[in-house]
Amino acid sequence: MPDDWFAQWKERWQTTKWTAKEITGYNQWRWKFGAASYWEEVKGRPRRWWQKLQDECPGAQHIVLCNAAVLAAWKVAAYSRSRKPYNFLLNWTTQCWAHITTRPVSLFLAWFSHSTFLHCGMNMYLLGAVGPALAHLVDGPEVLTTYALSGLCGSLAMLAYQAKYAPKSYCMGASACVLGTWAAYATLKPNAQLKLFGSNITLTAQQYFILFFAADIAWCLAGVGRIAWPAHVAGALAGYVWAQCRLKGVAEEKRKRWIKARKLRAQQSVDKWRQKKAAWKAWWGG
């Protein structure tokens, strides 16, 4: 083997253009200088995700920050020597049928509480993926209203389940809120193409929602795991009903306003061009 084999291989590696579409789903850039450009692109995704969430869906970034803060509090309380922080979070940021009469605010605070990074990260990622897309069809406050309404219906459904089957169990998470928002978007724009979790498998929003909803119903009937599947199902149904009753009309009104504003801008451009044309004719004739 020649001595300069490694140097030749390194030079060929750095000068070869590798298409990153098969790796990340992006076709806007190319992997020009080995792994460096790839990791720079990967590191830039959270920043772009946050900027898109902040610009297109105002208010959602506060939800993400609250969820992250409560998750950090859970992790700190888990390693605390005293049980008071853990008991405080357990009593006020989780939903329990046995304590709902003395702490009814926990019915809403449970939406911001997650016990694991995976649970919180997945919910917030889905919110960042679907929230701006739904805000593009309706207004930002409507997205937050859908989020809260789905969470409320999910909490009430889980409360009824706890009252009958597990009165001393605890429930937390924003999955019902996120699934309701996702159901609303799939109802308004069912044929939108989505690539979730960085995969190259492209399905429509309606197909993704049907798969998740079918899995929720199956797991709910089978009683698999310590997961609040009744809340997921109720939140998704609430988002679907709310989209049918309210958001479809809001989206249509927003579309009409956009068409009217576009026609107005076009008419203003035509009027401005006619004025310039008339002024040019007057100058040329004079």
C-alpha positions in Angstrom: 0.0 0.0 0.0 1.5 3.4 -0.9 2.4 5.8 1.8 0.3 8.6 0.6 -2.9 6.4 0.3 -4.5 8.1 3.3 -3.8 11.6 2.0 -5.3 10.7 -1.4 -8.4 9.2 0.3 -8.8 12.3 2.5 -8.5 14.7 -0.5 -11.0 12.7 -2.4 -13.4 12.7 0.6 -13.2 16.4 1.0 -13.7 17.3 -2.6 -16.6 14.8 -3.3 -20.1 16.3 -3.2 -22.4 14.0 -1.3 -26.1 14.6 -1.8 -27.8 14.8 1.7 -31.3 14.2 0.5 -31.2 10.4 1.3 -29.8 11.2 4.8 -31.9 14.1 6.0 -34.7 14.7 3.5 -33.3 18.1 2.6 -32.4 18.9 -1.0 -31.5 22.6 -0.5 -27.9 21.9 0.3 -25.1 19.5 -0.4 -22.6 17.8 1.9 -19.4 19.4 0.5 -16.7 18.9 3.1 -17.4 15.6 4.8 -19.1 15.3 8.1 -18.5 18.9 9.1 -21.2 20.4 6.9 -23.6 17.7 7.9 -23.3 18.4 11.6 -23.5 22.1 11.0 -26.8 21.5 9.3 -28.0 19.2 12.1 -27.0 21.8 14.8 -28.9 24.5 12.9 -32.2 22.7 12.9 -33.3 23.5 16.5 -32.6 27.2 15.9 -34.7 27.2 12.7 -37.4 25.2 14.4 -37.6 27.7 17.2 -37.5 30.7 14.9 -40.3 29.3 12.8 -42.4 28.6 15.9 -41.8 32.1 17.2 -42.6 33.9 14.0 -45.5 31.9 12.7 -47.2 30.8 15.9 -46.8 33.5 18.6 -47.5 32.1 22.1 -46.4 28.6 21.3 -42.8 29.3 22.3 -44.1 30.1 25.9 -45.7 26.7 26.0 -42.5 25.1 25.1 -40.6 27.1 27.7 -43.1 26.2 30.4 -42.9 22.5 29.6 -39.1 22.6 29.6 -39.1 24.5 33.0 -41.4 22.0 34.6 -39.4 19.1 33.2 -36.2 20.6 34.7 -38.0 21.0 38.0 -38.9 17.3 37.9 -35.3 16.3 37.3 -34.0 18.6 40.1 -36.6 17.2 42.5 -35.7 13.7 41.7 -32.2 14.2 42.9 -33.1 16.4 45.9 -32.5 15.1 49.4 -35.9 16.4 50.6 -39.1 14.9 49.3 -40.9 18.3 49.5 -40.1 19.5 45.9 -41.1 16.1 44.5 -44.4 16.0 46.5 -45.2 19.6 45.5 -44.8 18.7 41.8 -46.7 15.5 42.2 -49.6 17.3 43.9 -49.8 20.4 41.7 -48.6 19.4 38.2 -50.3 16.0 37.9 -53.9 15.0 37.6 -55.4 12.7 40.2 -59.1 11.9 40.8 -58.5 11.5 44.6 -57.1 15.1 44.9 -59.1 16.9 42.2 -61.5 18.5 44.6 -58.8 20.1 46.7 -56.5 21.0 43.8 -58.7 21.6 40.7 -56.0 23.7 39.1 -53.9 20.6 38.6 -56.4 19.7 35.8 -54.7 22.4 33.7 -51.2 22.4 35.1 -50.8 18.7 34.1 -50.6 19.9 30.5 -47.2 21.4 31.2 -45.7 18.4 33.1 -43.6 15.5 31.7 -41.6 13.0 33.5 -39.1 12.1 30.7 -37.2 14.0 28.0 -38.6 11.7 25.3 -42.2 12.4 26.2 -41.6 16.2 26.4 -39.4 16.4 23.4 -41.8 14.5 21.2 -44.8 16.6 22.2 -43.0 19.8 21.7 -41.5 18.7 18.4 -45.0 17.9 17.1 -46.3 21.2 18.4 -43.5 23.0 16.5 -44.2 21.0 13.3 -48.0 21.3 13.3 -48.6 24.6 15.1 -47.1 27.0 12.5 -48.7 25.0 9.7 -52.1 25.4 11.4 -51.4 29.1 12.2 -50.9 29.6 8.4 -54.5 28.5 7.8 -56.0 30.3 10.8 -54.8 32.9 13.2 -52.3 32.2 16.0 -54.8 32.6 18.9 -57.0 30.0 17.2 -54.1 27.5 17.5 -53.7 28.2 21.2 -57.5 27.9 21.7 -57.5 24.5 19.9 -54.5 23.4 22.0 -56.3 24.4 25.3 -59.7 22.9 24.3 -58.1 19.6 23.3 -56.2 19.5 26.5 -59.3 20.2 28.6 -61.3 17.5 26.9 -58.5 15.0 27.3 -58.2 15.9 31.0 -61.9 15.4 31.6 -61.9 12.1 29.7 -58.9 10.9 31.7 -60.6 12.1 34.9 -63.6 10.0 34.2 -61.4 7.0 33.5 -59.5 7.5 36.7 -62.8 7.8 38.7 -63.9 4.4 37.5 -60.8 2.3 37.2 -57.8 4.0 38.9 -58.8 6.8 41.4 -55.3 7.0 42.9 -53.3 7.1 39.7 -51.5 10.2 38.4 -51.6 11.6 34.9 -49.5 14.2 33.2 -48.5 15.4 29.7 -49.5 17.5 26.8 -50.2 14.7 24.4 -54.0 15.4 24.2 -53.3 19.0 23.4 -50.8 18.2 20.6 -53.0 15.4 19.1 -56.0 17.8 19.1 -53.9 20.4 17.3 -52.7 17.8 14.8 -56.3 16.5 14.2 -57.4 20.1 13.5 -54.7 20.5 10.9 -55.4 17.1 9.3 -59.1 18.1 9.1 -58.4 21.5 7.4 -55.6 20.3 5.1 -55.8 16.5 4.8 -53.6 16.2 1.7 -50.6 18.1 3.1 -47.4 16.2 2.8 -45.5 15.7 6.0 -42.1 14.2 6.9 -42.0 13.7 10.6 -39.0 12.8 12.7 -36.5 13.3 9.9 -37.7 10.3 7.9 -37.9 10.1 4.1 -41.3 8.4 4.3 -43.9 10.9 3.1 -47.5 10.6 4.1 -50.4 13.0 4.1 -51.4 14.7 7.3 -54.6 12.7 7.4 -52.8 9.4 6.9 -50.4 10.2 9.8 -53.3 11.2 12.0 -55.3 8.1 11.2 -52.3 5.9 12.1 -51.7 7.6 15.4 -55.4 7.6 16.3 -55.8 3.9 15.4 -52.8 3.1 17.6 -54.3 5.1 20.4 -57.6 3.3 20.2 -55.9 -0.1 20.1 -53.7 0.6 23.0 -56.6 2.1 25.0 -58.7 -1.0 24.5 -55.8 -3.3 25.2 -54.7 -1.4 28.3 -51.1 -1.4 27.3 -48.6 0.5 29.5 -49.0 3.3 32.0 -50.0 5.8 29.3 -53.2 8.0 29.3 -54.6 6.7 26.0 -58.2 7.8 26.8 -56.9 11.4 27.1 -55.2 11.1 23.7 -58.4 9.8 22.0 -60.5 12.5 23.6 -58.1 15.3 22.7 -57.9 14.1 19.1 -61.7 14.0 18.8 -62.0 17.4 20.4 -59.6 18.9 17.8 -61.5 17.3 15.0 -64.9 18.5 16.1 -63.5 22.0 16.8 -62.0 22.1 13.3 -65.3 21.1 11.8 -67.4 23.6 13.8 -65.1 26.6 14.1 -61.8 26.5 12.3 -63.1 25.7 8.8 -65.1 29.0 8.9 -62.1 30.9 10.2 -59.8 29.5 7.5 -62.3 30.4 4.8 -62.6 33.9 6.1 -58.8 34.3 6.2 -58.5 33.0 2.7 -61.1 35.5 1.5 -59.3 38.3 3.2 -56.1 37.2 1.6 -57.6 37.1 -1.9 -59.2 40.5 -1.3 -55.9 42.0 -0.2 -54.1 40.4 -3.1 -56.6 41.9 -5.6 -56.3 45.3 -3.9 -52.5 45.2 -4.2 -52.8 44.2 -7.9 -55.3 47.0 -8.5 -53.0 49.5 -6.8 -50.1 48.3 -9.0 -52.2 48.7 -12.1 -53.3 52.2 -11.1 -49.8 53.2 -10.3 -48.6 52.0 -13.7 -51.5 53.8 -15.5 -50.5 57.0 -13.7 -46.9 56.6 -14.8 -48.1 55.9 -18.3 -50.3 59.0 -18.4 -47.5 61.2 -17.0 -45.1 59.8 -19.7 -47.6 60.5 -22.5 -48.2 64.0 -21.2 -44.4 64.7 -21.0 -43.9 63.2 -24.5 -46.8 65.1 -26.0 -45.6 68.3 -24.4 
